[in-house]
């Protein structure tokens, strides 16, 4: 919840300041998530560190000076930043704000603002070509995979998608079936079941809700499906066919490295992750590797540290490609080892 005063300030921002004035009503409701408002008293000094990109600074009330890299910009009132915001340097550079009167300033994440603007364009395009899918766009957008794709690839994905209905209790995909499509739940929920080497009966390994995706494993590996997905309620799915999945999602998101580059990475600060079965790991594994079998990855992903970088491997590269996509979708810095441990000529360990 924001205060009544901040609601008024937010309203002023979205109605009077570029590029907020370009946003649709739907996107304007999201602005509060990408900005922060700072109140300053006359004479107060405040330091701002920019984001990954060059963030924006807007003056809502008052007059101030902004000092960046020794250069001073004097802002005498809000009107000076309504059409052209102050552009901050990217981190780790900082800017110093000195209030010449009581002030309210707005620090906006430029990259996230660009994303909102791009999203509006995608929605407008889809409304002209696929009205049914356009109504589901915000739910699809929240799918982790699309957060990592450039806007032009997101736009392309939406033009290729089709919508299907799956009734409660029905299986959208079945273990052992052909992998021919990638699915995103836009309405409804599902349970994921799998039979592994250790099981006699199917075991529930995950639950999926709106915005969650499934079906990538078989598309990447080229094998049959490893899971059965059963709908918990009548559901709507957006579907991307195999060839489109490879072009739009697989190729941009799955980074592979050869054995030489992987060895150099591991000699620095990269951490190896082994996504094979425990028996395979015990027989031979890269020193220091974290054992996280692919079928356990969804449930154990939070055990990993997003501040670290990872090299994922399996026997020959198929399972590690699947794991790399899952981890990349969840904001991990990760690459897949080409050829897996099968082609690894460097040191390995075993468990006696």
N, C-alpha and C positions, 0 to 999 in steps of 0.2 A: 504494500500500500504506500502511496505517496501522498504528501500533504496537499491541502487545497491550494496553498501557495505554489507548490511545485507543479500542480496540475495547470495552474494559470500560466506559469512560465513555459511549460511544455506546449500548451496551446499557442502561445506567442511564437515559439520556435517553429512549429509545423506550419503555421499560417503565413509567416513573414520572412523566413530565411531559406535561401537556396542552399542545397538542393532538396530540402525537406518539402518545399512547396510542390515538388514534382511527384511526390508519393501519392498512391491511392489511399482511400480511407482505410482499407484493410492493412496496408503496410504502416500507416501512421500509428496504429495501435501497438506496433512493435518497436517504435522509436525509443521508448523508455528503456528498452533492454540494451541499447547501444550507446547511450549518452550518460553523462553524469553532470550534475549542476553543482557549482561551487559558489558559495556566498563569501564575499570578502569585505572587510571594513576598510575605510580610507587609511592608507599607509601600510596595510598588510602586504606581506610578501608570500608568494606561493610558488612552489616548483612543480612543474608538470613533466613527466616522462612520456614521450610518444609511444605509440604501439609499434607493431611490426612494419606497418606502412606509415605514411606521413599523415597523422591524424589532423582533425580540424578543431579549431577553437573559435567559438562565437561569443560575442559580447551581447548579453540580454539587457543589462542595465549598467549604467555608470561609464567611467573613463579609466583607462589603465595604460601601462606600458608593458610591452613584452620584449624580453631580452633573450636572444638566441645567438650563441656563438659570438658574443660581444656586440652584436648589432641590436639597436633599440628601435622598436616600432611603437609609435604613439597612437593610441586609439582614443578619439575624443568622444565617441558615443556609439550606441548600438547600430546606427544606420551604416557605419563603415564596414560591418561584417555581414550585413544582410544578403548582399549579392556576392561577396568575395570573402570567405572566411580566412582567418589566420591559419597558415599551414605549419604545423609543428614538424621538427625533424624526427626521424624514426629513432627508436631506442638503440643504444643506451643514451643518446643525447637528451639533455633536459633543457627546458625553457623556464625562465623566471618571470612571473607575472607580478607587477607592482601596481596596487590599486591606488589611483589618484582621487577616487571618491568611493563611496559604498557601491559595490558591484555584484552582479550575478553573471557568471560566465558558464559556458557549456563546452565540455570536452567530448567530442564525438569520435567513435572508432570509425576511421575512414573506410577500412576494408569491409566492415559489416554494413556500413551505409551503402557502399557500392553494391553489395550483395542484395540489399533490399530493392534498390533501383533496378538491378538486373532482373530480379524476380518479378517485379511488376511488368516488365516487358515480356517475360515468358508467359505470364498469365494472360496478358492482352492477346498475344499470339494464339494461345491455345483456345481462347474463347471463340475465335473465328474458325478454328479447324476441328475441335473435338470438345463439344460443350460438356459431355458427360465426364470426361477426364479432367476438364478444367475445374469442375466442382470438387475434385479430390486433390488438387495440386498442393495445398498446404500440408496435407497429411503425407503425401509423397515426399515433399521437400524435407520433412523431418527425418526421413530415412537416412541413416548414417552415411550410406554410400554417396548420396548427393551432396553432402557437406564437403566432401573432398574433391569434387569435380569442378572444373572451370565452368562458368555460366553457359558458354556456348555448347558444351557437352551435355549439360543438364537440359538445355533447350532441345537438342537433338534427341535425347532420350524420350522426352515427352511426345515428340512427333511420331515416334516409333511404337509407343505403348498401345496396348489394347486392354479392355476391361472385361473381366469375367465374374460370374457369381458362383459361389460354392456353398452348398447347404450345410447346416449343422450336422456333424457326424460323418461327413464325407471327407475323403482324403484328396487333398489337392495334388500331392505327389506321393508315390509309394517307393519304399526301399527296393532296390533292384531294377527299377524302371529306367528308361532312357532319360538322360538329361538334355532337354531341348528348350527350356525356358527358365527365366528368372522372374521371381514373384515378389511383389510388395503388397502388404496388407493395407488397404485404404479404409476398410470398415470391417470390424469384427476381431476375432482372436483365434489362436490355434495352439495345439500341443504338438511337440516334436518327439517322435519315438524312433529308436534305433536298436538293432541287434548287433552287438560287437562279438569279438572272439570270446569274450568272457560271459556271454549271456545265452540262456536257453530260450527266454521269452523277450519280446520287445520291452525296452526300458524308456520311460519318459525322461528326456534329457534337457528339455527347455520348453518354455511357454513364449508365445509370440503375440504381440498386440499391434495396434495401428502404427504404421510407419516401419515395422520390422520387415526384413526381407529373408527369403530362403531360395534355395535352388542353385546356388553358385558352385557348390562343391563338384557336382558332376559336370557342369559346364567347363570348369577349369581343368579337371583331371582327364576328361574325355571318357570316364568310366560310367558305371551305372550309379543311380542315386543311392546314397548311404543312409537316408532318413525317410521316414514317413511323416507327413504333416497332415494332421486331422483338425478340421475346423471345430471350435467349441461352440460356435453360433453361426447363423447365416452370415456370410461374409462376402466382401467385394475385394477382388485382387486386381492390381495392375500388372500386366505381363509384358516382358521384354523377350523377344525371341533370341536364340543362341547367337546368330551372326551379329545382331545388334548389340548384345551383351558384350561380345568380344571386342567390338570396335569402340564402344562407348565407355565401358566400365573396366573390363579386364585389362586391356592394354595400357590405359593411363594410370591405373592404380597399382598394378603388380610390378614392382621393380625387382629385376633379377640381376645377380652379379656372378661373374665367373669365379673359379676357385682361387685364382691369384689375388683378385681384388678382395674376396671374402677373407682370405688369410691376413691381408693387410689391415682390414677393418677389425678383425678379432685381435690383432696385435696392438690395437689402440684401445678404444673404449667400448667397442660393440660387444654385446653379450649373445652367445649362441642359444637358440631355443630348438630343442629336438621334439618334433611332433609325431614321432613314430610310437609304436607300442613299447611298453616297458621291457618286454623280452628282447626287442631289437636294440634298445638303448643299452641294456645290460651286456649284450654281446660286443658292442663297439659304439663309442660316441665321442664327439669332440670335447676335449677337456673344458670344464667349467660350464657345460651346457645345462640348461634348465629343461627337465623332462616335462612336457605338457602335451600328451597325446591329442591329436586333432579332435577326437570325439569329446574331449573334456574342455576344449578351448573356450567355448561360450561361457561355461560356468566358472572357469578359473581365470578369466581374462583380467579381473581386477587385482590379481596377485602380481601383475607386471607393473613396472614403474615407468610412467610416461616421460620422465626426465632422462631415461636411458635409451640407447639405440640397440636394435636387435638384428641378428642374422638368423633367419629361420631355415632349418633344413629337415629333410626326411631321407628316404632311401635314394630316390632319383630325381626329386624336384616337383612331383605332382602334388603331394599332400602339403608341402611347404608353400606352394603357390596359393592354395586355398587358405591356409592359415595367414599368409601375408595379406590377402585381400581383407579378411576378417579384422586383422589388427589395424590395417590402414584405415578402414572404415571407422575404427574406434580411436583414431587420432594418435596411433603409435608410429614412431619412426622405425621402419622395418624394411628389410630386403630379403629376398629368397635366394638360397644357394643353388645355382644351376648345377644339375648333375647329382646333387645330394651327396651323402656320405659314400655312395657307390664310387664316385670319382675322386674322393678326397685322398690326397697323397701325403697329407701332413699327419702330425701326431694324433693318435686316438687313445682312449682309455676303455677299459672294460670293467664290469663288476664281477668279482669272483664269487 
